[in-house]
Amino acid sequence: MEHSDRQASSTSNDQKLTNGVAKLSLTGSSKSHQKGSSHHPPTRVQRSLELDPETGDFVLPHGERYGNLEKLTDTYRDILTGLGENPDREGLLDTPKRAAKALLYFTKGYEEDAADIMRSALFNEDHDDMVIVKDINIFSLCEHHLVPFFGTCSIGYLPNKKVVGISKLARVVETYSRRLQVQERLTKQIAHAVTEALEPAGVGVIIKCSHMCMVMRGVEKPGSSTVTSVMLGEFRDNQKTREEFLALIKN
């Protein structure tokens, strides 16, 4: 009876949300059992993905994503047909596959874990003055229209006896921007990734981008840009620290 209660509790817990994160369990049966050994039940294979419904923050293996290439190619053929084009004409023969491969590349951030990137180059260092990496290029896809937005990101942090290899900050920006995004969420994801890895005294992130969904369609306003910022710790609480950061990324 006690064993059955534990099993029921475990099944129930699998369906719950923990810390706002939904657990997706993918199950299947192994075909490794041989004929004549049917008394051995098939081995169950389970893989769980921790999927944040708001941020889409999980890692999907490269091979699994590229397993969808054929399906994506067929979808692009349907899109071309829906546009009134002929996907069999010479100029478009290979377009569906090229477009499918391009989209998989544009969203390759789903294959990467920002926390792992940050952990790979952490160093203990007796340094507590501001560190800034500015004007990191961003290329992303707006999740509302699947058209690009692009610009720059600047990151600053106040170390708390721990620093990270500066290239890893650019890698984190790349990881989150190579997903379907909105700029506001992208800014927050980068700031929190730095905070969780370094536990610094403060973090500031500013992103400035031009959105093709606003330039090519809708209000059609070329030259417009969107600026978002996230300030944490000393960058939020201390005006002098914030002003120093803003001055340094402008100059």
C-alpha positions in Angstrom: 0.0 0.0 0.0 2.8 2.4 0.9 4.6 1.6 -2.5 1.4 2.3 -4.4 0.9 5.6 -2.6 4.5 6.6 -3.5 3.9 5.7 -7.1 0.6 7.7 -7.3 2.4 10.7 -5.7 5.2 10.5 -8.2 2.8 10.3 -11.2 0.9 13.3 -9.8 4.1 15.3 -9.3 5.1 14.8 -12.9 2.1 16.8 -14.0 2.8 19.7 -11.7 4.6 22.9 -12.5 7.7 23.6 -10.5 9.0 27.1 -10.3 6.8 28.0 -13.3 8.5 25.4 -15.4 6.5 22.6 -17.2 8.1 19.2 -17.4 7.7 17.5 -20.8 8.4 13.8 -20.7 9.1 12.0 -24.0 8.8 8.3 -23.6 9.4 5.3 -25.9 10.1 1.6 -25.8 13.5 0.1 -26.6 13.6 -2.6 -29.3 16.7 -4.1 -27.8 14.9 -7.2 -26.3 15.4 -10.3 -28.4 13.0 -12.9 -29.7 12.5 -15.6 -27.2 13.2 -13.4 -24.2 9.7 -11.9 -24.0 9.6 -12.4 -20.2 11.9 -9.4 -20.1 9.7 -6.2 -20.5 10.9 -3.7 -23.0 13.2 -1.0 -21.5 11.5 2.4 -21.2 13.5 5.3 -22.4 12.6 8.7 -21.0 13.9 12.2 -21.6 12.6 15.2 -19.8 12.9 18.8 -21.1 12.4 21.6 -18.7 10.4 24.1 -20.7 9.6 27.6 -19.4 6.4 28.5 -21.2 7.3 32.2 -21.2 10.9 32.1 -22.3 11.1 28.8 -24.2 14.3 28.2 -22.3 15.3 24.7 -23.0 17.8 22.8 -25.1 16.8 20.8 -28.1 19.6 18.6 -29.6 21.0 19.5 -33.0 20.2 16.2 -34.5 16.6 16.3 -33.4 16.0 19.8 -34.9 17.6 18.8 -38.2 15.5 15.7 -38.3 12.7 18.2 -39.1 14.4 19.4 -42.3 12.3 17.4 -44.7 9.1 18.5 -43.1 10.2 22.1 -43.1 11.2 21.9 -46.8 7.8 20.6 -47.7 6.2 23.4 -45.7 8.2 26.0 -47.6 7.1 24.5 -50.9 3.5 24.9 -49.7 4.2 28.5 -48.8 5.6 29.3 -52.2 2.5 27.7 -53.8 0.3 29.7 -51.5 2.0 32.9 -52.6 1.1 32.1 -56.2 4.6 31.0 -57.2 5.7 27.8 -58.9 8.2 26.0 -56.6 9.3 23.8 -59.6 10.6 26.7 -61.7 14.4 26.9 -62.1 15.0 29.8 -59.7 13.0 28.2 -56.9 13.9 24.5 -57.2 16.2 24.4 -54.2 14.7 27.4 -52.4 12.5 25.3 -50.0 15.4 23.3 -48.7 17.7 26.4 -48.5 15.0 28.3 -46.6 14.5 25.4 -44.2 18.2 25.2 -43.5 18.5 28.9 -43.0 15.6 29.0 -40.5 17.2 26.2 -38.5 20.4 28.2 -38.4 18.6 31.4 -37.5 17.1 29.6 -34.5 20.2 27.5 -33.5 20.1 29.1 -30.0 17.6 26.4 -29.1 20.5 23.9 -29.2 22.6 25.9 -26.7 22.5 26.3 -22.9 23.5 29.8 -21.7 24.3 28.5 -18.2 26.7 26.0 -19.6 28.4 28.7 -21.7 28.9 30.9 -18.7 30.1 28.1 -16.4 32.8 27.1 -19.0 34.9 30.2 -18.3 34.4 31.4 -14.8 37.4 32.7 -12.9 38.0 33.8 -9.3 39.5 37.3 -9.5 40.0 40.0 -6.9 38.3 42.6 -9.0 35.3 44.7 -8.2 35.3 47.5 -10.7 32.8 47.6 -13.6 33.3 45.3 -16.6 31.6 46.3 -19.8 31.3 44.6 -23.2 29.5 46.9 -25.6 28.1 46.9 -29.1 27.7 43.2 -29.4 25.8 42.6 -32.7 22.4 41.0 -32.5 20.4 39.3 -35.2 17.1 37.7 -34.2 13.6 36.8 -35.4 10.5 38.6 -34.1 8.2 35.8 -32.9 5.1 37.7 -34.0 5.9 38.0 -37.7 9.0 35.8 -38.2 10.9 38.7 -39.7 14.3 40.0 -38.4 15.2 42.6 -35.9 18.8 43.5 -35.4 21.1 45.9 -33.6 23.5 45.9 -30.6 23.7 44.8 -27.0 25.8 46.3 -24.3 26.4 44.4 -21.0 28.0 45.7 -17.8 28.5 44.0 -14.4 30.2 44.7 -11.1 32.2 41.5 -10.2 31.9 40.0 -6.8 35.3 38.2 -6.7 34.3 36.3 -9.9 34.6 37.2 -13.6 33.8 35.5 -16.9 35.7 35.3 -20.1 34.5 38.3 -22.1 33.7 36.2 -25.2 31.2 34.2 -23.2 29.1 37.3 -22.8 28.9 37.6 -26.6 28.1 33.9 -26.8 25.2 34.3 -24.3 23.8 37.2 -26.4 24.1 34.9 -29.5 22.4 32.0 -27.8 19.3 33.9 -26.8 19.0 36.1 -29.9 19.1 33.0 -32.2 15.6 32.0 -31.0 12.2 33.4 -31.8 12.2 36.4 -29.6 10.7 39.7 -28.4 13.3 42.3 -27.5 12.0 42.9 -24.0 12.4 39.2 -23.1 15.8 38.9 -24.8 17.1 41.8 -22.6 15.9 40.1 -19.5 17.2 36.7 -20.4 20.7 38.0 -20.9 20.7 40.0 -17.7 19.5 37.0 -15.6 22.0 34.6 -17.2 24.9 36.9 -16.2 23.4 37.3 -12.7 22.9 33.6 -12.1 26.4 32.6 -13.3 28.4 35.4 -11.6 26.3 36.5 -8.6 27.7 40.0 -9.2 26.9 43.2 -7.2 25.0 44.4 -10.2 24.2 43.9 -13.9 23.1 46.2 -16.6 22.0 45.2 -20.2 20.9 47.6 -22.9 19.7 46.6 -26.4 19.0 48.9 -29.3 17.4 47.3 -32.4 15.6 48.1 -35.6 12.6 45.8 -36.3 11.7 44.9 -39.8 8.1 44.2 -38.7 7.9 48.0 -38.1 10.1 49.1 -41.1 8.9 46.8 -43.9 5.2 46.5 -42.9 2.7 48.1 -40.5 3.6 51.7 -39.9 6.6 51.4 -42.3 9.0 53.8 -40.4 12.6 53.3 -41.6 15.2 54.6 -39.2 13.2 53.9 -36.1 14.8 51.9 -33.3 13.7 50.3 -30.0 15.8 50.5 -26.9 15.2 48.2 -23.9 17.2 47.9 -20.7 17.4 45.7 -17.6 19.2 47.0 -14.5 19.7 44.7 -11.5 21.4 45.1 -8.1 23.7 48.2 -7.9 22.8 49.2 -11.4 19.2 49.6 -10.3 19.7 50.8 -6.8 22.7 53.2 -7.2 22.2 56.1 -9.5 25.9 56.9 -9.8 26.7 53.3 -10.9 23.9 53.4 -13.4 25.0 56.8 -14.8 28.6 55.5 -15.1 27.5 52.5 -17.1 25.3 54.7 -19.4 28.1 57.1 -19.9 30.7 54.4 -20.7 28.6 52.7 -23.3 27.8 56.0 -25.1 31.5 57.1 -25.3 
